[in-house]
Amino acid sequence: MSLAGFALVLAAAFCHATWNFFVKRINGGAELIWLFSLFTVLIYLPLAVWVVVVQQPEFGPWSYLFLAGSTALHLGYFLLLQAGYRGGDLSLVYPVARATGPLLSTSFAVMVLGERLSLQMAGGALVIVLGVLMLTGGPRSGVRQLGVSLAFGLGAGTLIGSYTVWDAYAVSVLLVPPLLLDYASNVGRLVILAPAAYRARTAMGSHWRNHKGGVLAIAVLSPLAYILVLYALTFTPVAYVAPLRESSVLLGVLAGSLLLNEGRLRQRLVWAVVILAGMALLVSA
């Protein structure tokens, strides 16, 4: 794996962990997604216009199809994960989603994009996925509605794998600029979630009054995290990027222990070392 690709994905993981920290602190729903998407569209508008004017990308029917598909897949992931948290158990939904996502991404990349997977790459990816699964608590006993939790976790993981490979094809084969791909997704979410945001406008106003800094941090870092990943995908195989970006879970869980007093720091550090070992295997392949 190239040093540039590794640096981009690691920077993306830091941004991803940071904006997820603020999402957890604010604890909102669809109205929060709409609110930070609104500010994302406003903040990144000058950059989107600059990309269109300077790069002058050519969009054909397939490009527009992939822009629409990316919007649908990402929105489906957000909504399915939230539904999973409401109807299932967080301790199972989250680790199953985050563990199955990179496995499916890598599998899809090999089958659909024709990427080659060496034994060392597969080993590194599996070690990272195992570390993420155990770091987030693993499938614990006493989980309520086990079947529902597993279904939502696997569904969310399938969407992670799908949008990763879908977007990789869009930016590496169709040459859709990464920033425009993510920007279109945010615009789409803004339009589709507008009715839900209107119904929850009281909660949305409360989020803005009490968490302006957090909302703006999410609006900047959420797209930045994925744009960095998309740029990495323009020259780095999905089989490298998908498992490595799960290092954001490592940063997020450690932040929860250190900043939100969630505890279990010693146990989490052990699995953090396992994830780092998997990352070393993967990037040196």
SEROGU-21646 format. One record per residue (C-alpha): residue in one letter; z, x negated, y negated. Coordinates in pm, 1 decimal, decimal comma, padded with zeros to 6 digits. Layout:
REM residues N
[r A [Z X Y]];
...
***
This chain:
REM residues 285
[r M [00000,0 00000,0 00000,0]];
[r S [-00087,7 -00136,4 -00344,4]];
[r L [00184,8 -00226,0 -00593,1]];
[r A [00030,7 00009,6 -00852,4]];
[r G [00039,1 00305,1 -00611,8]];
[r F [00398,1 00225,5 -00513,5]];
[r A [00507,2 00203,0 -00879,6]];
[r L [00339,4 00533,5 -00970,3]];
[r V [00497,5 00724,1 -00682,3]];
[r L [00840,3 00569,8 -00745,6]];
[r A [00820,7 00661,1 -01117,1]];
[r A [00714,2 01012,1 -01014,7]];
[r A [01013,8 01035,8 -00780,9]];
[r F [01249,4 00944,6 -01066,0]];
[r C [01093,6 01211,3 -01291,5]];
[r H [01105,1 01466,4 -01009,3]];
[r A [01472,7 01403,1 -00935,4]];
[r T [01559,7 01424,6 -01305,0]];
[r W [01389,2 01758,9 -01371,4]];
[r N [01532,9 01904,2 -01050,3]];
[r F [01878,6 01799,4 -01172,2]];
[r F [01828,8 02011,1 -01485,4]];
[r V [01686,3 02304,2 -01284,7]];
[r K [01996,9 02301,7 -01066,2]];
[r R [02225,9 02281,8 -01370,0]];
[r I [02051,7 02576,1 -01544,9]];
[r N [02028,7 02782,3 -01223,7]];
[r G [01749,9 03018,9 -01332,2]];
[r G [01473,6 03212,0 -01157,7]];
[r A [01112,8 03309,3 -01229,0]];
[r E [01199,6 03346,0 -01597,5]];
[r L [01300,2 02977,0 -01610,3]];
[r I [00970,4 02875,8 -01446,5]];
[r W [00783,3 03075,7 -01711,7]];
[r L [00991,2 02930,8 -01995,5]];
[r F [00942,9 02565,5 -01908,7]];
[r S [00576,4 02629,5 -01820,3]];
[r L [00529,2 02766,6 -02173,1]];
[r F [00663,4 02448,5 -02329,9]];
[r T [00465,0 02235,8 -02084,4]];
[r V [00142,1 02405,2 -02195,3]];
[r L [00230,1 02350,7 -02562,2]];
[r I [00349,4 01989,8 -02524,4]];
[r Y [00058,4 01872,5 -02308,0]];
[r L [-00213,6 02061,3 -02497,2]];
[r P [-00312,8 01761,2 -02715,9]];
[r L [-00340,5 01538,4 -02405,8]];
[r A [-00545,9 01801,4 -02222,2]];
[r V [-00784,2 01829,9 -02518,0]];
[r W [-00805,9 01448,4 -02537,1]];
[r V [-00899,4 01425,6 -02167,0]];
[r V [-01170,7 01690,1 -02210,4]];
[r V [-01316,0 01524,6 -02522,5]];
[r V [-01296,1 01160,6 -02411,5]];
[r Q [-01360,5 01183,5 -02036,3]];
[r Q [-01594,4 01484,4 -02056,2]];
[r P [-01534,6 01585,5 -01693,9]];
[r E [-01804,6 01788,2 -01522,9]];
[r F [-01678,6 02105,9 -01359,1]];
[r G [-01883,6 02286,8 -01098,6]];
[r P [-01803,0 02592,5 -00886,2]];
[r W [-01603,1 02382,8 -00638,4]];
[r S [-01393,8 02232,1 -00917,7]];
[r Y [-01297,5 02576,6 -01049,0]];
[r L [-01223,1 02692,5 -00695,2]];
[r F [-00987,4 02400,8 -00642,3]];
[r L [-00817,9 02458,6 -00979,4]];
[r A [-00750,5 02821,3 -00881,8]];
[r G [-00640,4 02725,3 -00531,9]];
[r S [-00400,4 02462,1 -00662,5]];
[r T [-00244,7 02716,5 -00900,3]];
[r A [-00196,9 02966,5 -00617,1]];
[r L [-00048,4 02711,3 -00375,8]];
[r H [00199,8 02570,9 -00627,8]];
[r L [00308,5 02916,3 -00746,0]];
[r G [00345,3 03030,5 -00386,1]];
[r Y [00565,3 02729,4 -00315,5]];
[r F [00793,5 02797,8 -00614,3]];
[r L [00832,1 03166,6 -00530,4]];
[r L [00872,9 03118,2 -00154,4]];
[r L [01138,5 02852,7 -00200,7]];
[r Q [01335,3 03074,8 -00439,7]];
[r A [01308,8 03366,8 -00196,3]];
[r G [01428,8 03136,2 00079,8]];
[r Y [01734,9 03038,9 -00121,8]];
[r R [01817,1 03406,0 -00179,7]];
[r G [01756,2 03526,5 00176,6]];
[r G [01851,4 03220,5 00380,8]];
[r D [02080,9 02920,8 00377,1]];
[r L [02017,1 02639,8 00128,4]];
[r S [02147,5 02379,2 00376,0]];
[r L [01862,5 02465,2 00615,7]];
[r V [01579,4 02590,4 00391,6]];
[r Y [01575,5 02282,7 00165,6]];
[r P [01588,4 02003,8 00428,1]];
[r V [01336,0 02178,2 00655,4]];
[r A [01094,5 02224,6 00363,2]];
[r R [01126,7 01868,0 00237,2]];
[r A [01103,8 01717,8 00587,4]];
[r T [00806,4 01920,1 00714,3]];
[r G [00609,0 01884,6 00388,9]];
[r P [00520,0 01513,7 00419,7]];
[r L [00467,0 01539,7 00795,8]];
[r L [00212,9 01817,3 00745,7]];
[r S [00056,6 01639,7 00445,5]];
[r T [-00001,7 01328,9 00655,0]];
[r S [-00133,3 01531,6 00950,0]];
[r F [-00370,3 01730,5 00726,5]];
[r A [-00490,1 01409,9 00558,9]];
[r V [-00579,7 01257,5 00895,3]];
[r M [-00752,5 01572,4 01022,3]];
[r V [-00918,2 01696,4 00700,4]];
[r L [-00970,7 01386,4 00484,3]];
[r G [-01031,0 01146,8 00771,3]];
[r E [-00756,1 00903,9 00669,9]];
[r R [-00646,0 00639,1 00919,7]];
[r L [-00281,8 00622,9 01026,7]];
[r S [-00140,3 00302,0 01172,2]];
[r L [00165,0 00289,9 01398,8]];
[r Q [00371,8 00121,2 01125,5]];
[r M [00272,4 00385,4 00868,6]];
[r A [00366,7 00664,5 01109,7]];
[r G [00698,2 00494,9 01187,8]];
[r G [00785,8 00448,2 00821,2]];
[r A [00698,3 00810,7 00742,6]];
[r L [00910,5 00941,3 01029,3]];
[r V [01209,7 00727,9 00924,6]];
[r I [01183,0 00862,4 00566,5]];
[r V [01159,1 01222,7 00687,5]];
[r L [01458,3 01176,6 00920,9]];
[r G [01660,2 01022,2 00638,2]];
[r V [01570,9 01308,8 00400,9]];
[r L [01660,0 01567,1 00665,0]];
[r M [02004,1 01414,0 00728,4]];
[r L [02067,8 01324,0 00364,8]];
[r T [02040,1 01689,1 00264,6]];
[r G [02283,4 01794,0 00537,2]];
[r G [02049,7 01858,6 00829,5]];
[r P [02045,8 02184,5 01026,3]];
[r R [02416,6 02265,4 01018,4]];
[r S [02602,2 02495,0 01251,9]];
[r G [02708,1 02834,4 01120,5]];
[r V [02389,1 02885,8 00922,1]];
[r R [02346,6 03252,2 00828,3]];
[r Q [02021,8 03420,4 00929,1]];
[r L [01895,3 03115,5 01115,5]];
[r G [01551,1 03260,5 01186,1]];
[r V [01496,8 03364,3 00824,5]];
[r S [01610,0 03024,3 00693,8]];
[r L [01380,0 02838,0 00933,3]];
[r A [01085,8 03064,3 00847,8]];
[r F [01125,1 03011,9 00473,4]];
[r G [01178,4 02636,6 00516,7]];
[r L [00870,3 02596,6 00735,8]];
[r G [00667,8 02818,6 00501,6]];
[r A [00762,8 02611,5 00197,7]];
[r G [00693,8 02290,1 00388,8]];
[r T [00350,8 02419,6 00489,2]];
[r L [00269,8 02488,9 00124,5]];
[r I [00386,3 02138,4 00026,8]];
[r G [00156,1 01988,0 00288,0]];
[r S [-00130,8 02216,8 00185,9]];
[r Y [-00119,4 02158,9 -00189,2]];
[r T [-00078,5 01783,6 -00144,5]];
[r V [-00400,6 01751,3 00056,9]];
[r W [-00581,1 02018,0 -00150,0]];
[r D [-00499,1 01838,3 -00475,3]];
[r A [-00579,0 01498,2 -00325,4]];
[r Y [-00930,9 01621,7 -00245,6]];
[r A [-00966,7 01766,1 -00597,1]];
[r V [-00878,2 01442,5 -00777,9]];
[r S [-01028,5 01187,1 -00536,3]];
[r V [-01348,9 01360,8 -00422,9]];
[r L [-01429,1 01622,5 -00687,8]];
[r L [-01297,4 01386,9 -00960,0]];
[r V [-01096,2 01655,0 -01139,0]];
[r P [-00874,2 01469,8 -01392,0]];
[r P [-00514,7 01482,9 -01263,2]];
[r L [-00373,4 01596,4 -01596,8]];
[r L [-00616,9 01889,4 -01616,6]];
[r L [-00542,7 01992,7 -01257,8]];
[r D [-00171,1 02017,4 -01329,7]];
[r Y [-00229,2 02171,0 -01674,7]];
[r A [-00440,7 02449,9 -01524,6]];
[r S [-00164,2 02519,3 -01273,2]];
[r N [00089,0 02558,5 -01554,4]];
[r V [-00141,6 02793,1 -01748,4]];
[r G [-00189,9 02999,1 -01433,5]];
[r R [00185,8 03026,8 -01376,5]];
[r L [00230,3 03128,7 -01738,8]];
[r V [-00012,1 03419,6 -01699,1]];
[r I [00097,8 03535,9 -01353,9]];
[r L [00473,6 03522,6 -01423,4]];
[r A [00452,7 03685,7 -01768,6]];
[r P [00560,6 04034,4 -01643,7]];
[r A [00860,7 03890,9 -01457,0]];
[r A [00956,0 03681,2 -01759,0]];
[r Y [00939,4 03986,5 -01985,3]];
[r R [01170,2 04183,4 -01756,5]];
[r A [01418,2 03893,0 -01756,2]];
[r R [01383,8 03812,6 -02127,1]];
[r T [01760,0 03838,8 -02184,0]];
[r A [01829,7 03569,6 -01924,3]];
[r M [01542,0 03363,7 -02062,3]];
[r G [01690,3 03379,6 -02411,1]];
[r S [02024,3 03266,8 -02270,7]];
[r H [01859,8 02969,1 -02099,8]];
[r W [01701,1 02862,4 -02427,4]];
[r R [02018,5 02905,5 -02635,6]];
[r N [02242,7 02720,9 -02391,8]];
[r H [02006,6 02466,3 -02235,3]];
[r K [01737,6 02370,3 -02489,7]];
[r G [01750,4 02002,4 -02394,0]];
[r G [01733,3 02078,4 -02022,7]];
[r V [01439,9 02319,4 -02060,8]];
[r L [01244,7 02064,3 -02266,2]];
[r A [01326,2 01785,6 -02016,8]];
[r I [01188,7 02000,3 -01733,0]];
[r A [00881,3 02090,0 -01940,9]];
[r V [00801,6 01719,7 -01991,7]];
[r L [00912,4 01565,7 -01661,3]];
[r S [00796,2 01830,7 -01413,3]];
[r P [00424,5 01789,4 -01491,1]];
[r L [00461,8 01415,4 -01551,4]];
[r A [00610,2 01369,3 -01203,7]];
[r Y [00314,9 01538,4 -01036,2]];
[r I [00049,8 01388,8 -01264,6]];
[r L [00170,6 01041,2 -01164,6]];
[r V [00142,5 01141,6 -00798,2]];
[r L [-00208,8 01278,4 -00855,9]];
[r Y [-00318,8 00954,6 -01022,9]];
[r A [-00178,0 00761,6 -00726,6]];
[r L [-00379,2 00988,0 -00493,3]];
[r T [-00703,2 00886,7 -00667,0]];
[r F [-00677,7 00542,6 -00503,4]];
[r T [-00394,8 00569,5 -00246,2]];
[r P [-00412,1 00759,2 00086,6]];
[r V [-00200,6 01074,3 00126,4]];
[r A [-00042,3 00914,2 00433,8]];
[r Y [00131,9 00667,3 00198,2]];
[r V [00202,3 00896,2 -00096,8]];
[r A [00339,7 01208,8 00074,0]];
[r P [00635,1 01044,3 00255,5]];
[r L [00712,4 00801,1 -00027,1]];
[r R [00745,5 01074,0 -00291,2]];
[r E [01032,6 01218,6 -00085,2]];
[r S [01243,6 00935,4 -00227,6]];
[r S [01300,2 01183,1 -00512,2]];
[r V [01532,4 01369,0 -00274,1]];
[r L [01733,6 01048,9 -00234,7]];
[r L [01772,5 01018,1 -00611,9]];
[r G [01848,5 01387,5 -00654,4]];
[r V [02114,5 01401,7 -00384,4]];
[r L [02284,3 01086,9 -00512,9]];
[r A [02279,7 01232,8 -00864,7]];
[r G [02447,2 01543,5 -00724,3]];
[r S [02724,7 01331,4 -00574,4]];
[r L [02777,4 01111,5 -00880,0]];
[r L [02706,8 01351,7 -01170,3]];
[r L [02780,9 01699,0 -01031,2]];
[r N [03078,6 01594,9 -00814,6]];
[r E [02925,3 01733,3 -00495,0]];
[r G [03103,9 01471,2 -00280,9]];
[r R [03002,6 01306,8 00051,5]];
[r L [02890,8 00992,9 -00132,5]];
[r R [02964,7 00748,6 00152,7]];
[r Q [02772,7 00955,5 00410,6]];
[r R [02481,6 00997,7 00171,3]];
[r L [02465,9 00624,5 00100,9]];
[r V [02422,6 00558,2 00475,2]];
[r W [02117,9 00785,9 00490,2]];
[r A [01995,7 00640,0 00162,7]];
[r V [01976,4 00301,4 00336,0]];
[r V [01777,0 00462,8 00620,0]];
[r I [01528,6 00607,2 00367,7]];
[r L [01494,3 00271,0 00194,1]];
[r A [01421,7 00109,4 00532,3]];
[r G [01149,8 00367,8 00594,8]];
[r M [01004,2 00300,8 00250,0]];
[r A [00994,1 -00073,4 00324,9]];
[r L [00808,4 -00006,1 00650,3]];
[r L [00561,2 00223,8 00481,8]];
[r V [00473,3 00015,1 00175,0]];
[r S [00432,4 -00304,3 00378,5]];
[r A [00188,5 -00141,3 00623,8]];
***
